[in-house]
Amino acid sequence: MSKLALLGGYTKGWQEIENDTPADENERSIQEAVLSALSGELTAICNSETLVVLAGSGTSLGIKDSSGKCPAPSMGGLWEEVKNLPSFNKVRGQLSSTPISNQNLEHVLSDAQSRHSFEPSNSDLEAFISEAESIVWNKCNFINETSDLVTHELFLRKVARRSTRLQRTQIYTTNYDLAFETAAQRSRFNAIDGFGYGGQTFNGASFDLDYVRRRPHEPLTLEPNVFHLLKLHGSVDWNSVGTEIHKLYDSSKPANPALFYPSATKYQLSYQQPYLEFMSRFQIALRQPDVGLIVVGFGFNDDHLTAPIEAALRSNIGLRAVFVSPGIRGTKRSTTFSWIQQLIERGDRRLTLLETTFDRLVEVLPDVPSREERDAYAERLADGGAKF
């Protein structure tokens, strides 16, 4: 079981949670009180009118295959393979030095794509981009029928099965793999992903559609097991065809993979679909008056996502958020984590830092009853409380 430490407005500094029940009665009492407070905070977040999840690469690093190994690549591992390409050595002098020295693969590819768009006849850049994307696609296309997605399935049951009176849970992910889609299929959830009901071409308007259940002689009701899935950096099953994005359903490799590498200094994607649709909805969601935010497995290395989150923390008093990462107190942590810690230590009770893995987060996430269930229970108590 992964270790857990947390810092919130309800703790006195960082609180370590032991995997085993402490023998000391006082320590046990403190730990139980902290876990109870954490559960209450997570419940409040999950029951917000708008629930937003930002899932980074850390949510895939715990997935195991049939041999018990984790096939998901780390960004560092992808960089090591790409930098050893002969085609990279040919174009290295044409690219900005900062992304290379920072070993930021996405920014390097963003830079290469930007330069190639201004110099389409540059065959060296074209070859490098093609070979690098082939590595990314092959490494990220690891989900299959043997993949252990129990954690993802349980996560969906805890955050995506909400009262239909609330907005659908919005899961934004920077991952290219198919973990959330496959987990949804296995656990009987419907993911609204921008491609309509099994459609092939991306259409942002499909996020305004929904699933309803029709029964004979009964009014239409909204399906409870529905969530929005917005893949900010593209997907291994997306193919670019001109100005359109097509979704493939036959597990074949796209001829032109739709993998996006937005960088703080490159704005060519800011007006293109589906990136424009996803980012617009992300920023709008964070401005809602009652919004809960779960950020897990994301290291705040993407400025285009960091900026709207920081803006929401500064301006939206109706936002409650939990940030989850196993390295949240590490020496190489993002400056955003340091800033959030300062806010908490100064008394900001909206925020919680949770140092742990995605798997452990799912363990401590409460099974939040839907609002309909709570309302019905309250009505039963009001009508016949003496019977309970």
Order of alpha helices (4+ residues) and beta strands (2+ residues): beta-beta-alpha-beta-alpha-alpha-alpha-alpha-alpha-alpha-beta-alpha-beta-beta-beta-beta-beta-beta-beta-alpha-beta-alpha-beta-alpha-beta-alpha-alpha
